[in-house]
Amino acid sequence: MEIVISTRNAGKAKEIMEILHDLKNVNFLTLSEFPDIGEIIEDGESYLENAIKKALYVAHITKKISIADDSGLEVEALGGRPGIYSARYAGKFASDYENNRKLLEELRDIPYPGRKARYVCVAALATSSGEVFWEEGVCEGYIGFEMRGSNGFGYDPIFVIHSGKTMAELESREKNSISHRGKAFRKLKNIIEGLLKR
């Protein structure tokens, strides 16, 4: 079975493949192998809407099973922002570094107890016939005071878990065992295994 991961984000694709690495008889493809598929506008009002839109669109064009996710960082002190706008928080073409800098600046006067945050991921799967499945994963933590670590991507250098480490200081296997994306895609894996048995 061929499954298309609906992303051009190399870090995200690598992470998803690592989470699903023990699926038998599955060959993963990414959007880099389908250059004719243009940018998919994420204009939904929730992670779920965006994830399903990406999965359905790619499944329709490629005629293959497609998996997609939409995820974000929700900071309690900011009323849940940046949320679905996490990837473009500092601007449409902002880098991870710029997004992190903006968030740290917004929280600069907020002490530790008020820096609670959570990562949220909705993972969706669509078949070429239009069937849709989805799962959610959440990882609780808080926002640190500086960027630390060189692993991961997105807000990982400032997202601190309860051990005191940032997500970017974890090895990929450790991160995937606790992360929002790991939780969501491990649940989705059960659905993929069911489809393999058809």
N, C-alpha and C positions, 0 to 999 in steps of 0.2 A: 504494500500500500504506500502510495506517495501522499505526503501531507505538506501543504504549503504553509509556512509560518508567515503571516501577513505583516511583515515589518522589513524596513531597510536599516533598522538600528542594529548594528552588528553585535553590540553588547547584549541587547535583549534577545536576539536570535540565539546567541551562544548559550545564554542562561537557560532559555526554554529547552534547547536540545540537551543540555546537561541534566535538567530536571526529568526529562522524558527518555533518558539514554537507554533504559532497560526495556523499552518497548520492542518486542520482536517483530521482524518482518515489516518495518516501517522505514522509509527513506524520506528524510526531511529536505525540503526545498525552501528557499527564501525568495523575497521579491526581487533580489538582485539577479535572479535567474529568469525574471520576467520583466525586462526593461520597458516593454510596451505598456505596462500598467503604470499609469500616472499617479500623481499624489492623490491620496484618498482624504478628502476633507473631513476632519473630525468635528462635525458641527452638532453632535448630539448634546443633550443636556445632562447626561449621566455617563459613567464609565460603561454601563451596560449597553446603552444605545451606541456608543462609539465602537465598542468591541464587536457587537453584532454586525454593525454596518460594514466594518472592515472584513470580517470573516465571510459574510454573505457575498460581498462584491467580488472578492478574490476567488471564492468557490465558483461563482457564476462564470467568471472569465476563464479560469483555468480548467474548469470541469473536474476539479479535484477537491478532496476534503481540505478545508482551510481552517487554521486556528489563528486567533488574534487575541490580543489583550489590550485593555486600556487600564492605566493605573495612575495613581497620583499620591501626593503627600497632602495630608490634612493636618493643619496646625490649629490646636484648640484656641490659642490666644488670638488667632487671626480669623476666628469664626469659620474654620474649615478650609480657608484658602491655603495654598493655591488650588487644590482639588483637581478638577478636570483640566485646568489650565497649567498644570505643573510644568510640562515640557516647554511652554512658551511664556513663563511667568515674567521674565525680564524683557520680553519682546519676542516677536514671531520667530526670529532666527537666532535667539539667544543661545549661548553655549551653556553647558552644565555649570561651568565656573561662574558665569554671570548670574544664573538663576540662584546658585548658592549664595553669592555675595549679596544679592538683593534680599534674600530671606534673612540672612544674618544681620543685615542692616536694620531690617524692620523689627527684629527681636532684640536689638542691642541693649535695651534698657529693661528687658524682662528677665528676672532671675529664674533659676532652675525649676522651681515648682510650677511655674506658669508656661514652661516650654514643651508641654506634652504634645505629642504628634503621633500620627499613625499613617502607615503606608496601606493603601487599598489597591487590590487588583481584581478585575473581572476578566476571566478567561472565557472566550467563546469559541465554539466549533460550529462550522456550517458545512453541510454536504452540498454537492452539485445539484441535488434535487430540492434544496431549500430547507432541509431540516436544520434546526438550530438547538444547540445545547450550551449551557453556561454554568460557571461556578465562580465563587468569590473567595478571596483570601485576604486576611488582615494581619499586619504586624505592628504591635504597639512599641513606642519608644519615646524619645524626646529629641529636641534639636540642641546640638552642642553649641559651643561658643566660637569654634574655629573648624576649619576643614582638616581632617586627618585621614590618612590612608590613601593607597593608590589603586585599590581594586574596585570593581563595581563601576557604576555610572550614575547619572542623575544626581539625586540628593544623598547618595550613600556616604560621601565624606562628612556630612553634618548630621546624619541620622544615627543617634546613639541608642544602642540596645541596653538591656538591663545589666549586662556584664561591664558596661562602661566603655566598650569598644564601639567604634562607628561601623556601619555596614561595610565601608571601604577598607576596614582593617581585617576583615574576615576572609578566610580562604573560601573559594566558590562553593565547596561542598557544605561548609558550615553555614554560609549565607543561605543557600538554597533550602537547607533543612528548616529554617525559621522564617524565611521571607514571605511576604504577601504573595509574590509570584509563585514561589515554590508550593505554597499551600493550595493556591487556585489550580495550578496545572497538575498537581498530584491527584486532585479530585477529578479533573477532566480526563486524566489518564484512564480511569475506570470506564469512562464513556467510550474512549478510543478502543479499549480492549473489547468492549461489547460490539463495536462496529466491525472489528477484525474477525469476529466469530460469525458474522452474517454470511 
